[in-house]
């Protein structure tokens, strides 16, 4: 996955802490739906560690939020015009 490689490389180069998680089933997000639509759309899921999702006391750590924002921002900066994200070339 070219997009996943770009995100991981970006995190490592910028010393942004991250953890990998493999899911053997649907993730419960829209990522699954559009990853396979119209022949496939380059996609990677960036999740935020949290507790008590969808409740009035949902809790996250400020450093994790800042890390996710930084990872997304820095990854977007790496994407150039006409970047080829195809799985098979």
Z-matrix of the N, CA and C atoms (Angstrom, degrees):
N
C 1 1.452
C 2 1.529 1 107.90
N 3 1.312 2 116.00 1 109.10
C 4 1.464 3 121.19 2 -177.37
C 5 1.523 4 112.95 3 -61.78
N 6 1.319 5 117.11 4 -37.83
C 7 1.466 6 120.39 5 179.76
C 8 1.521 7 110.66 6 -67.73
N 9 1.317 8 116.82 7 -42.92
C 10 1.462 9 120.84 8 178.14
C 11 1.526 10 110.67 9 -60.77
N 12 1.326 11 116.79 10 -43.73
C 13 1.471 12 120.46 11 178.14
C 14 1.522 13 111.09 12 -60.88
N 15 1.330 14 116.81 13 -41.28
C 16 1.462 15 120.90 14 178.66
C 17 1.527 16 110.60 15 -61.40
N 18 1.328 17 117.45 16 -43.26
C 19 1.464 18 121.82 17 -178.69
C 20 1.526 19 110.82 18 -66.47
N 21 1.328 20 117.12 19 -45.14
C 22 1.470 21 120.61 20 -179.58
C 23 1.521 22 110.89 21 -64.53
N 24 1.318 23 117.29 22 -45.16
C 25 1.467 24 121.27 23 178.39
C 26 1.523 25 110.73 24 -60.55
N 27 1.321 26 116.69 25 -42.33
C 28 1.464 27 121.67 26 178.53
C 29 1.522 28 110.67 27 -61.55
N 30 1.324 29 116.93 28 -45.15
C 31 1.470 30 120.89 29 179.52
C 32 1.523 31 110.61 30 -61.18
N 33 1.315 32 116.52 31 -45.27
C 34 1.470 33 120.18 32 -178.42
C 35 1.527 34 111.61 33 -65.35
N 36 1.331 35 117.20 34 -45.91
C 37 1.469 36 120.78 35 -178.84
C 38 1.522 37 112.32 36 -63.92
N 39 1.335 38 116.61 37 -34.41
C 40 1.466 39 121.18 38 -177.69
C 41 1.524 40 112.81 39 -96.66
N 42 1.339 41 115.75 40 6.59
C 43 1.471 42 121.73 41 178.91
C 44 1.535 43 111.97 42 54.00
N 45 1.328 44 114.56 43 43.92
C 46 1.458 45 121.17 44 176.53
C 47 1.528 46 106.81 45 -95.05
N 48 1.330 47 117.91 46 116.87
C 49 1.469 48 119.56 47 -178.21
C 50 1.532 49 111.82 48 -63.79
N 51 1.334 50 115.84 49 139.84
C 52 1.459 51 120.65 50 176.69
C 53 1.523 52 109.48 51 -153.27
N 54 1.309 53 115.80 52 161.37
C 55 1.458 54 122.82 53 174.39
C 56 1.514 55 107.95 54 -126.07
N 57 1.324 56 116.02 55 145.91
C 58 1.462 57 120.25 56 176.07
C 59 1.516 58 109.37 57 -96.03
N 60 1.323 59 114.51 58 145.89
C 61 1.453 60 120.11 59 175.34
C 62 1.521 61 108.31 60 -139.82
N 63 1.298 62 117.14 61 127.26
C 64 1.459 63 121.39 62 176.25
C 65 1.520 64 108.61 63 -99.15
N 66 1.309 65 115.98 64 133.28
C 67 1.465 66 120.53 65 178.78
C 68 1.522 67 108.56 66 -115.53
N 69 1.308 68 117.30 67 125.35
C 70 1.465 69 121.33 68 -178.78
C 71 1.529 70 111.91 69 -88.74
N 72 1.307 71 116.17 70 0.38
C 73 1.461 72 120.85 71 179.40
C 74 1.524 73 108.46 72 -138.86
N 75 1.304 74 116.78 73 -177.94
C 76 1.463 75 121.04 74 178.88
C 77 1.526 76 110.03 75 -57.01
N 78 1.316 77 115.56 76 145.70
C 79 1.465 78 120.20 77 -176.70
C 80 1.521 79 113.19 78 -84.89
N 81 1.307 80 117.55 79 -13.01
C 82 1.461 81 119.87 80 -177.14
C 83 1.517 82 112.37 81 84.34
N 84 1.327 83 116.69 82 10.52
C 85 1.463 84 120.86 83 177.78
C 86 1.524 85 108.97 84 -117.27
N 87 1.321 86 116.59 85 173.33
C 88 1.462 87 121.14 86 177.50
C 89 1.525 88 112.48 87 -72.51
N 90 1.314 89 117.73 88 -10.30
C 91 1.465 90 120.92 89 -179.01
C 92 1.518 91 110.52 90 -55.88
N 93 1.312 92 117.50 91 -42.45
C 94 1.461 93 121.09 92 -179.34
C 95 1.527 94 111.33 93 -60.17
N 96 1.315 95 116.91 94 -41.57
C 97 1.461 96 121.09 95 -176.85
C 98 1.522 97 112.06 96 -65.11
N 99 1.313 98 117.81 97 -49.12
C 100 1.462 99 117.13 98 -176.49
C 101 1.515 100 113.63 99 -85.42
N 102 1.318 101 119.08 100 -15.04
C 103 1.465 102 120.64 101 176.81
C 104 1.524 103 110.78 102 -63.96
N 105 1.324 104 116.78 103 -30.80
C 106 1.461 105 120.99 104 -176.79
C 107 1.519 106 113.35 105 -109.11
N 108 1.309 107 118.57 106 0.53
C 109 1.460 108 120.43 107 -178.76
C 110 1.520 109 110.67 108 -77.67
N 111 1.308 110 115.70 109 152.49
C 112 1.471 111 124.05 110 178.20
C 113 1.525 112 113.22 111 42.56
N 114 1.307 113 116.56 112 46.54
C 115 1.459 114 120.36 113 176.78
C 116 1.507 115 114.22 114 84.37
N 117 1.310 116 117.70 115 2.25
C 118 1.463 117 120.92 116 176.94
C 119 1.516 118 113.03 117 107.55
N 120 1.295 119 115.27 118 132.04
C 121 1.458 120 122.31 119 177.75
C 122 1.524 121 107.28 120 -123.61
N 123 1.320 122 116.97 121 130.01
C 124 1.469 123 120.52 122 -179.93
C 125 1.518 124 109.44 123 -53.80
N 126 1.322 125 116.64 124 125.11
C 127 1.458 126 120.08 125 -178.38
C 128 1.515 127 111.34 126 -153.20
N 129 1.300 128 114.48 127 145.93
C 130 1.460 129 123.22 128 172.78
C 131 1.514 130 106.35 129 -143.01
N 132 1.303 131 115.78 130 145.15
C 133 1.459 132 120.43 131 -177.29
C 134 1.523 133 109.41 132 -101.35
N 135 1.320 134 116.37 133 122.96
C 136 1.463 135 122.08 134 174.16
C 137 1.522 136 105.97 135 -107.35
N 138 1.313 137 115.55 136 112.70
C 139 1.466 138 120.66 137 -177.71
C 140 1.517 139 110.41 138 -102.97
N 141 1.300 140 114.98 139 154.95
C 142 1.457 141 122.18 140 177.71
C 143 1.524 142 108.68 141 -111.43
N 144 1.316 143 116.44 142 127.13
C 145 1.468 144 120.27 143 177.80
C 146 1.523 145 109.08 144 -64.62
N 147 1.331 146 115.83 145 129.72
C 148 1.460 147 119.18 146 -179.32
C 149 1.519 148 110.56 147 -154.78
N 150 1.306 149 114.34 148 168.39
C 151 1.464 150 121.56 149 176.05
C 152 1.522 151 108.62 150 -125.33
N 153 1.308 152 115.05 151 150.03
C 154 1.472 153 122.77 152 173.02
C 155 1.531 154 112.93 153 60.02
N 156 1.349 155 115.79 154 45.21
C 157 1.460 156 121.20 155 -179.04
C 158 1.529 157 111.37 156 -55.06
N 159 1.312 158 115.69 157 143.12
C 160 1.466 159 124.31 158 177.02
C 161 1.528 160 112.96 159 62.71
N 162 1.312 161 116.46 160 29.50
C 163 1.466 162 120.06 161 174.23
C 164 1.526 163 108.04 162 -123.07
N 165 1.301 164 116.52 163 173.08
C 166 1.465 165 120.51 164 179.10
C 167 1.521 166 111.97 165 -74.52
N 168 1.324 167 117.51 166 -9.75
C 169 1.469 168 120.66 167 -179.66
C 170 1.534 169 111.57 168 -118.07
N 171 1.347 170 116.62 169 27.36
C 172 1.466 171 119.98 170 177.09
C 173 1.528 172 108.54 171 -53.49
N 174 1.327 173 117.06 172 134.22
C 175 1.457 174 121.32 173 -171.38
C 176 1.522 175 111.10 174 -129.23
N 177 1.329 176 116.40 175 133.93
C 178 1.466 177 122.44 176 174.02
C 179 1.522 178 108.25 177 -134.67
N 180 1.312 179 115.42 178 160.97
C 181 1.463 180 119.90 179 175.94
C 182 1.524 181 108.20 180 -92.28
N 183 1.310 182 116.34 181 134.01
C 184 1.464 183 121.80 182 -177.48
C 185 1.526 184 111.70 183 -54.65
N 186 1.324 185 118.07 184 -40.42
C 187 1.467 186 120.95 185 -179.96
C 188 1.527 187 111.66 186 -63.70
N 189 1.341 188 116.85 187 -35.40
C 190 1.465 189 120.21 188 177.81
C 191 1.522 190 110.80 189 -66.67
N 192 1.326 191 116.96 190 -42.39
C 193 1.467 192 121.15 191 178.15
C 194 1.528 193 109.84 192 -61.44
N 195 1.317 194 116.74 193 -47.06
C 196 1.465 195 120.58 194 179.67
C 197 1.524 196 111.05 195 -62.75
N 198 1.327 197 117.25 196 -37.52
C 199 1.463 198 121.08 197 178.50
C 200 1.516 199 112.24 198 -65.29
N 201 1.326 200 117.06 199 -42.19
C 202 1.464 201 121.00 200 178.61
C 203 1.526 202 110.29 201 -64.81
N 204 1.315 203 117.03 202 -44.12
C 205 1.471 204 120.57 203 178.38
C 206 1.523 205 109.96 204 -59.85
N 207 1.310 206 116.44 205 -46.36
C 208 1.465 207 120.96 206 -179.40
C 209 1.526 208 111.53 207 -64.08
N 210 1.336 209 116.51 208 -41.43
C 211 1.463 210 120.41 209 179.65
C 212 1.523 211 111.02 210 -62.91
N 213 1.320 212 117.13 211 -45.40
C 214 1.465 213 120.09 212 178.75
C 215 1.524 214 110.46 213 -63.78
N 216 1.327 215 116.98 214 -47.13
C 217 1.465 216 120.96 215 -179.10
C 218 1.531 217 111.20 216 -59.36
N 219 1.322 218 116.89 217 -51.38
C 220 1.468 219 120.84 218 -177.39
C 221 1.526 220 111.28 219 -65.03
N 222 1.327 221 117.29 220 -36.17
C 223 1.468 222 120.39 221 178.41
C 224 1.522 223 110.66 222 -66.17
N 225 1.322 224 117.11 223 -42.69
C 226 1.464 225 120.37 224 178.21
C 227 1.524 226 111.48 225 -62.48
N 228 1.319 227 117.09 226 -34.08
C 229 1.467 228 120.90 227 178.88
C 230 1.527 229 111.74 228 -65.49
N 231 1.329 230 117.72 229 -25.15
C 232 1.469 231 122.42 230 -178.14
C 233 1.523 232 112.87 231 -81.24
N 234 1.325 233 117.42 232 -18.96
C 235 1.462 234 120.52 233 -176.81
C 236 1.525 235 109.24 234 -79.24
N 237 1.310 236 114.41 235 122.87
C 238 1.464 237 120.74 236 -179.81
C 239 1.526 238 109.85 237 -100.94
N 240 1.319 239 116.46 238 160.32
C 241 1.449 240 122.02 239 177.23
C 242 1.530 241 109.04 240 -56.70
N 243 1.310 242 116.96 241 137.15
C 244 1.465 243 124.03 242 -179.14
C 245 1.525 244 113.47 243 66.24
N 246 1.329 245 118.12 244 23.03
C 247 1.472 246 121.16 245 176.19
C 248 1.528 247 108.40 246 -60.13
N 249 1.306 248 117.21 247 133.65
C 250 1.463 249 122.42 248 -177.06
C 251 1.526 250 109.96 249 -96.64
N 252 1.311 251 117.05 250 108.50
C 253 1.461 252 121.73 251 -178.98
C 254 1.528 253 112.74 252 -100.01
N 255 1.328 254 118.44 253 7.92
C 256 1.465 255 119.86 254 -178.49
C 257 1.523 256 110.89 255 -58.85
N 258 1.336 257 114.97 256 144.11
C 259 1.463 258 120.21 257 175.98
C 260 1.523 259 110.26 258 -70.89
N 261 1.310 260 116.32 259 -42.72
C 262 1.465 261 122.09 260 179.78
C 263 1.516 262 108.66 261 -115.24
N 264 1.318 263 115.90 262 133.53
C 265 1.471 264 119.43 263 -178.67
C 266 1.502 265 110.57 264 -118.55
